[in-house]
């Protein structure tokens, strides 16, 4: 059951701490590259992602802009650029959004559409914004991301790599900024993800059903209470939700001041080499994640423990694996690499 007026509170989700942590990390630091949440049905994956929306901070936007332009930013759309030059650009405030990308969405719905008739006859570019425009500076959520059509995957890869969405039709083109945090959920039993898209996710977590009896009872009790009275349930959790939102806001402010010692960079490199990951993206994501973990904990200096926790989130989907081998992380090997780094 969904209630769009009163979504299930993020802080009311029982267990699944690693998943909740990964989502909060991306709310604090959009440059982490998003998160892929893998797990069986009924493990609160979609609930957690949609609940995150109420915890996201406010941001500056250009009033009336369908592309969510930052009025103080450098990459304004054509309309906002014209308004800025004329001195008529009006700033406003709006909460960051979680925008759904349906699995069956058409390319036009994702990219947006150009009015070719207006372009050819009048020389005017009329563009109907799509999902990528809505998601700019926010979170783009794809449920069952492993079931996306290949051509939509290609579109996402291009936009994620360039930070720009370009639509071309019959020699007419239109571009707008499209920087977003990509969050995907999937059930591995329904098929795996293309490697090209898999590597675009900064973090990856595996969620499983809760086996503890008391916790399972708590899940059912809370869900039943929510379905009985969504408004009352949301009100009961309002203080805890606000506490989490405040924590995210403080962490975002602290993040630019978080230090990361050179010895930790060497530890990151040691882990990447020992764990056999390809390229340097894993190193960068581990460093960024460790700093964000420190900020989320209210600290201005990252630690070895932060690096270890970051590796558990940044490496599982980047490990070299054989065909049909499940995505995962050898925690014993990671512990050994951490010890080796300590001994250097």
Buried (B, 14 or more C-beta within 10 A) or exposed (E): EEEEEBBBBBBBBBBBEBBBBBBBBBBBBBEBBBBBBBBEEEBBBBBBBBBBBBBBBEBBBBBEBBBBBBBEEEBBBEBBEEBBEEEEBEEEEEBBBBBBBEBEBEBEBBBBBBBEEBBEEEEEEEBBBBBBBBBBBBBBBBBBBBBBEEEBBBBBBBBBEEEBBEBEEEEBEBBBBBBBBBBBBBBBEEEEBBEEBBBBBBBBBBBEBBEEEEEBEBBEEBBEBBEEEBEEBBEBBEEEBEEBBEBBBBBBEBBEEBEBEEEBBEBBBBBBEBBEBEEEBBBBBBBBBBBBBBBBBEBEEBBBEBBBBBBBBBBBBBBEEEEEEEBBBBEEBBEBBBEBBEEE
